[in-house]
Every structure is written in C-alpha cells, then in structure tokens.
Amino acid sequence: MSNKMKEYQEFTRTTAIYPKDKALEYLTLGLCSESGEVAAAQKRRIRDTNLGSEADEKLKQQILAELGDVVWYACRICDELDTTLEQVMDANEAKLKDRQTRRVLKGSGDNR
C-alpha cells in the first residue's frame, strides 16, 4: 500500500467514534450519507450553473470536501473488514480490466 494511503487509513482509527458492536452498519450508513452529500452538491452545481465561476468553484470545493468524508468511511469499512483500501482498489481494477478485455464494460449486473 502506498505510504499515504496506509498512513491515512491508520489515521482514521484516531478519529473513529462509533459503537464497535455496530461498526459495519454505522459505517455503511455514513458512507451512503456522505455519498448523498456529494450528489447534492453536484445537483446544486447543475441548478446554479448561471451563478458564475466563483459560485461554481465553491460548489466544486464542497464536492471535494464531501469526497474526503467518503474516503474516510471507505477506509474505516476496510479497516473493520481487515483489509486495505489499496486491496479493494486492486481487486476493482482487476475486475474492470477483465470486463474491458471481454468488452462487457457496458451493461448491467455484477456478473458480466
């Protein structure tokens, strides 16, 4: 794992405050909530496109801030499952490369 990713995942342990007996449930709901906040900020960008570049830049920064929260929750879920974000990324890359090779990137369903 890259040093930065490893350091960040370890750092998230120092800021993790939630009931350990409900960790996965709590973290999954948090990930969904933060993803929703990313979507809401993007929705505002679409709605408010005529507000000018300063407002657009502010909304971009909001999206990036919310993405930081998404990454925090993803790291915590990985940690709770005794894996790393890098391992998840590697597995996803292998899956996508396989789909790309088989020319099934388009479509639906996990088992294509």
C-alpha positions in Angstrom: 0.0 0.0 0.0 1.3 3.5 -0.7 2.6 5.2 2.4 0.0 8.0 2.2 -2.9 5.5 1.9 -1.6 3.4 4.8 -1.0 6.5 6.9 -4.4 7.8 6.2 -6.2 4.5 6.9 -4.2 4.4 10.2 -5.1 8.0 10.9 -8.8 7.2 10.6 -8.6 5.0 13.6 -7.7 8.0 15.7 -10.9 9.8 14.6 -13.3 6.8 14.7 -16.1 7.3 17.2 -18.9 4.9 16.9 -20.3 1.8 18.6 -17.9 -1.1 17.8 -20.7 -3.6 18.0 -22.5 -1.8 15.2 -19.4 -0.7 13.3 -20.3 -2.0 9.8 -23.9 -0.8 10.0 -22.8 2.6 11.2 -20.0 3.0 8.6 -22.2 1.8 5.7 -24.9 4.3 6.6 -22.3 7.0 6.9 -20.8 6.2 3.5 -24.3 6.4 2.0 -24.9 9.7 3.7 -21.7 11.3 2.5 -22.2 9.9 -1.0 -25.6 11.6 -0.9 -23.9 14.9 0.1 -21.6 14.6 -2.9 -24.6 14.1 -5.1 -26.5 17.1 -3.5 -23.5 19.4 -4.1 -23.4 18.3 -7.8 -27.1 18.8 -8.1 -26.6 22.4 -6.8 -23.8 22.9 -9.4 -26.3 21.9 -12.2 -29.0 24.1 -10.8 -26.8 27.1 -10.2 -24.6 27.0 -13.3 -25.6 30.6 -14.1 -24.2 31.9 -10.8 -20.7 32.4 -12.1 -17.3 30.9 -11.7 -16.9 31.9 -8.1 -20.0 30.0 -7.0 -19.1 27.1 -9.2 -15.7 26.9 -7.6 -17.3 27.0 -4.1 -19.5 24.0 -5.1 -16.5 22.1 -6.5 -14.8 22.6 -3.2 -17.8 21.3 -1.4 -17.8 18.2 -3.6 -14.1 17.6 -2.8 -14.7 18.1 0.9 -17.5 15.5 0.9 -15.4 13.1 -1.2 -12.9 13.3 1.7 -15.6 12.1 4.0 -16.5 9.3 1.6 -12.8 8.2 1.6 -12.8 8.3 5.4 -15.8 6.0 5.6 -14.4 3.7 2.9 -11.1 3.4 4.9 -13.0 2.7 8.1 -15.0 -0.1 6.4 -11.9 -1.6 5.0 -10.2 -1.5 8.4 -13.2 -3.1 10.1 -13.0 -5.9 7.5 -9.3 -6.4 8.0 -8.3 -5.2 4.5 -7.0 -2.0 3.0 -8.4 0.5 0.5 -5.5 -0.4 -1.8 -6.5 -4.1 -1.8 -10.1 -3.0 -2.7 -8.8 -0.8 -5.4 -6.6 -3.6 -6.8 -9.5 -6.0 -6.9 -11.7 -3.5 -8.6 -9.0 -2.7 -11.1 -8.6 -6.4 -11.9 -12.4 -6.7 -12.3 -12.7 -3.7 -14.6 -9.7 -4.9 -16.7 -11.3 -8.3 -17.1 -14.6 -6.7 -18.2 -12.6 -4.4 -20.6 -10.8 -7.4 -22.1 -14.1 -9.2 -22.6 -15.8 -6.0 -23.9 -18.5 -6.0 -21.3 -17.8 -2.7 -19.5 -21.3 -1.6 -20.7 -24.3 -3.4 -19.4 -25.6 -4.1 -16.0 -25.1 -6.6 -13.3 -22.1 -7.6 -11.3 -21.5 -11.0 -13.0 -20.9 -9.9 -16.6 
